[in-house]
Amino acid sequence: MSPLTWGFVLTGGSIGSNVVLVGTGKAPPPGPANQVRSPTNRKRLMTNRILGAVVIPADANRLITLDAIPAPSASAEWLRGKVGGPLELLRLSGERDMWLHGEGKIANLPVNMGATGLALLNGIADVIHGDVVLTGHDGPETVGMTGLQIQRTHAELTLPFRVLFL
């Protein structure tokens, strides 16, 4: 298995409209998103500003994305839509939450290698099935991840494929 590689690509004019695309070693899709890579955009990721939720699909051929989190009243429904069913929460280090399908194993959803590796690095010895969403938390509130949390997640997601799954 080849190592997972990713690169941040930011689009849009304001932080609220930015999207992060994470590749799987394949060339990114053509378009204007690939023309805005700059040191300024990379620096914006390394801040404490809340950016959004990282969605890690179980299908390694799909891109990992950074999505805006809706208003708190809609966040549980939005999370259920992203994982495709009932929610289960795993608390990760660095004030990060991993939301996953609560019946992913029973429903025989595909194994999410990226999320499984991330869980292992955070002391959770379990196999994760289906798509997952990573968010931040502020006490009991679900909030978007900061640039620093995203940077930490990036470092952790690239490590498991090089070390744990070779």
Protein Blocks (a to p, Z undefined) as FASTA:
>chain_A
ZZdddddddedjbfklpccdddehiacdedjklmmgcfklmmmmmccbdfbdcdddfblk
bccdddddddfklmmmmmmmmnopacdddddehhiacdddfklmmnopacdfklmmmmmm
nopacddedjddddddehjbccdddfklmmmmmmmmmmmmmmmmZZ
